[in-house]
Amino acid sequence: MGQQDRAARTRRVIVETAAAVFDELGYEGASTTEILARCGLTRGALYFHFPSKEAIADAVVAAQAEALVPPERPVKLQAAIDLTLSFADRLQHDTVLRAAVRLTLGQASFKHPDALPYRSSADVIRGLLREAEAGGELLATVEPGEVAQLIVGSFTGIQLLSQVYDERRDLRYRVTKMWKYLLPGLAVPGLLPRLALSLSRETAPTGARVDDGPRVVSAAPSVPPVVPSVPPVCRAASSPAAVTRAPHPRIRRADDVAAARLPHRGPAV
């Protein structure tokens, strides 16, 4: 292994170790002493790569760019959907990405608020939406820049709620719901049935109804025609031949009444 490879590996170890500390303790609670104790490096080796704790935090935040590479999809709106779902999946197991998000949300504790992480995310989404617009995938009323800001803002709030409610276990479920309600206002109707939101049962929060298999957004839900329920007696009445009129038990036939009034004559001879 060459010197450059060793240096890159050491830098990566520092970033990953620091990310675990930031994710667990936050920026204020983390210390270079704790980072060194966990990664087993000397303080000189640490400062060779990073002059301060803030510099390490900056490197952790910058690492989230790896999760913002959009997948190759012929339908660019599908690529935007898959990018957010992939980001949601990585947040559940990627310590560096989780730490980057935590530092971004609480960046005022280690530096002046910086919109760069949010701008980077919005730039990627806006680029995909502009490609979708050029390909005729979007409604004429859609402005890619505005929608990109809406998606990034919605995702940021959703992942924060998911962390608070369920430690992000239901994050993918929440993101699919975001797209379910956004897409009808973005995509042309003919494209909607082709946009898949895959969803697994185990990602749903407690009490939520989840169907098995892929979710597909429909332009207009198919509703079966309503057929009025006809009581059996009404169906019988529609066929006169099938109706048997039984007298009410409290009504006696006229011949029975007349027979009751006649004197009893005994048996006929």
Secondary structure, 3 states (H helix, E strand, C coil): CCHHHHHHHHHHHHHHHHHHHHHHHHHHHCCHHHHHHHHCCCHHHHHHHCCCHHHHHHHHHHHHHHHHCCCCCCCHHHHHHHHHHHHHHHHCCCHHHHHHHHHHHCHHHCCCCCCHHHHHHHHHHHHHHHHHHHCCCECCCCCHHHHHHHHHHHHHHHHHHHHHHHCCCCHHHHHHHHHHHHHHHCECCCCHHHCEECCCHHHCCCCCCCCCCCEECCCCCCCCCCCCCCCHHHHHHCCHHHCCCCCCCCCCCHHHHHHHHCCCCCCCC
